[in-house]
Amino acid sequence: MTEEIEFILDSTQESMVGSIAHLEKTFLNIRAGKASPAMLGSVFVDYYGSATPLSQIAKISVPDARTITLQPFEKNMLHTIEKAIMVANIGFNPMNNGDLIIISVPPLTEERRKDLAKQAKSEAEDAKIGIRNARKDANSEIKKLEKEGTSEDICKRAEDEVQTLTNNFIKKIDEHLAIKEAEIMKV
């Protein structure tokens, strides 16, 4: 195969790996019943004028399956962190005891579980769209090379490889989704 085709295949695979990585990161933010520091991944705190991830200004721990505790590195940040959690609108009601912020993670209702499973499906579908777009881009690059004189056999083989990559990555997305749905629906 030509160097151009190798490059197209490599960049397509890289793009598809990126879609999977993004999906995994998104799935971490979809809570599944038990407490996890990742639940606060989307919370940013105003730290001396700049939006800073919560994990950089407080120690986040999970003492049990239903509780998250936050210990700010600077005590004067307690109220700011508490406010940031409320503003993030992630469904938590933080309690400030003067030293720590304690968050009780409420158990999920059946309806909420179904909503989260639907959200996970939607994220998985977005990842599949990213995979398909990478395939479309690769195939159009291969077609360009064919018009420029690259052998039809080489181009056909490259398109087959792109399709194989696509099928493998779509299968990985389906596997990730099945695991996440099982995690969400487990009571």
C-alpha positions in Angstrom: 0.0 0.0 0.0 1.1 3.6 -0.6 2.2 5.9 2.1 -0.8 8.1 1.6 -3.2 5.2 2.2 -1.3 4.2 5.3 -1.5 7.7 6.6 -5.3 7.8 5.9 -5.8 4.5 7.7 -3.7 5.7 10.7 -5.4 9.0 11.0 -8.9 7.3 10.6 -8.0 4.9 13.4 -6.7 7.7 15.6 -10.0 9.6 15.1 -12.0 6.5 16.0 -10.0 6.0 19.1 -10.7 9.6 20.0 -14.4 9.0 19.7 -14.2 6.0 22.1 -12.1 8.0 24.6 -14.6 10.8 24.5 -17.5 8.4 25.0 -15.7 6.8 28.0 -15.1 10.3 29.5 -18.8 11.2 29.0 -20.0 7.9 30.6 -18.0 8.8 33.7 -20.2 11.9 34.2 -23.4 9.8 33.9 -23.9 8.7 37.5 -25.0 5.1 38.2 -26.3 4.9 41.7 -23.1 4.8 43.7 -21.0 7.9 44.7 -17.9 8.6 42.7 -15.6 11.6 42.4 -16.2 11.7 38.7 -19.8 12.9 39.4 -18.3 16.3 40.2 -16.1 16.3 37.1 -18.3 19.0 35.5 -18.1 21.4 38.5 -15.9 24.5 38.1 -15.3 26.9 40.9 -14.4 30.6 40.6 -10.9 30.5 42.1 -9.5 34.0 42.3 -11.2 35.0 39.0 -10.7 31.9 36.9 -12.9 28.9 36.5 -11.0 26.0 38.1 -12.0 22.3 38.2 -13.2 21.3 41.6 -10.6 18.6 41.9 -7.8 21.1 41.8 -9.0 23.1 44.8 -10.4 20.4 47.1 -9.7 16.8 48.1 -12.6 14.7 46.9 -13.3 11.4 48.8 -16.0 8.8 48.8 -16.3 7.3 52.3 -19.2 5.1 51.3 -21.5 4.3 48.3 -23.9 7.2 49.1 -21.6 10.0 50.3 -19.0 12.3 48.7 -16.9 14.6 50.9 -14.9 17.6 49.8 -12.1 19.1 51.9 -10.9 22.4 50.4 -7.2 23.1 50.4 -8.2 26.6 51.5 -10.9 26.9 54.2 -12.2 30.2 52.8 -13.3 28.4 49.6 -16.0 26.3 51.4 -18.9 28.7 50.5 -17.6 29.2 46.9 -17.4 25.5 46.3 -20.9 24.9 47.8 -22.3 27.6 45.5 -20.5 26.1 42.5 -22.0 22.7 43.1 -25.5 24.3 43.3 -24.9 26.3 40.1 -23.6 23.2 38.3 -27.2 21.8 38.6 -26.1 18.1 38.9 -28.9 17.3 41.4 -26.8 17.4 44.6 -27.6 19.4 47.8 -24.2 20.1 49.5 -24.0 20.5 53.3 -21.2 22.6 54.8 -20.2 21.6 58.3 -17.4 24.3 58.6 -14.6 21.9 57.7 -16.0 19.8 54.9 -18.7 19.8 52.3 -20.7 16.6 52.5 -22.9 15.5 49.6 -25.4 12.7 50.1 -26.0 11.0 46.8 -29.7 10.1 46.7 -30.7 6.7 45.4 -31.9 6.7 41.8 -35.6 6.3 41.0 -36.7 3.9 38.3 -37.7 6.9 36.1 -34.3 8.6 36.6 -32.5 5.3 35.8 -34.4 5.1 32.5 -33.5 8.7 31.7 -29.8 8.1 32.4 -29.9 4.9 30.2 -31.5 7.1 27.5 -28.8 9.7 27.9 -26.1 6.9 27.7 -27.7 5.6 24.4 -27.7 9.1 23.0 -24.0 9.6 23.9 -23.2 6.2 22.3 -25.1 7.2 19.1 -23.0 10.5 19.0 -19.8 8.4 19.2 -21.1 6.2 16.4 -21.7 9.3 14.3 -18.1 10.3 14.9 -16.9 6.9 13.8 -19.0 7.0 10.7 -17.8 10.5 9.9 -14.2 9.3 10.2 -15.1 6.5 7.7 -16.7 8.9 5.3 -13.7 11.2 5.4 -11.3 8.3 4.9 -13.3 7.0 1.9 -13.4 10.4 0.2 -9.6 10.7 0.6 -9.2 7.2 -0.9 -11.4 8.1 -3.8 -9.3 11.3 -4.4 -6.2 9.1 -4.5 -7.9 6.7 -7.0 -8.7 9.7 -9.3 -5.1 10.8 -9.0 -3.9 7.4 -10.3 -3.6 5.0 -7.3 -4.5 1.5 -8.3 -8.1 0.5 -8.0 -7.2 -2.7 -6.1 -5.2 -0.8 -3.5 -8.0 1.7 -3.0 -10.6 -1.1 -2.7 -8.4 -2.9 -0.1 -8.1 0.4 1.8 -11.8 0.9 1.8 -12.3 -2.6 3.1 -9.9 -1.9 5.9 -11.7 1.3 6.8 -15.0 -0.6 6.9 -13.4 -3.3 9.2 -12.1 -0.5 11.5 -15.5 1.0 11.5 -17.2 -2.3 12.4 -14.8 -3.0 15.2 -15.2 0.5 16.8 -19.0 0.4 16.5 -18.9 -3.0 18.3 -16.7 -1.4 21.0 -19.2 1.4 21.5 -22.1 -1.2 21.8 -20.0 -3.1 24.4 -19.4 0.1 26.4 -23.1 1.0 26.2 -24.2 -2.4 27.4 -21.9 -2.2 30.4 -23.0 1.3 31.3 -26.7 0.5 30.9 -26.3 -2.6 33.2 -24.5 -0.3 35.7 -27.3 2.3 35.6 -30.1 -0.2 35.9 -28.6 -2.2 38.7 -30.4 -1.3 41.9 
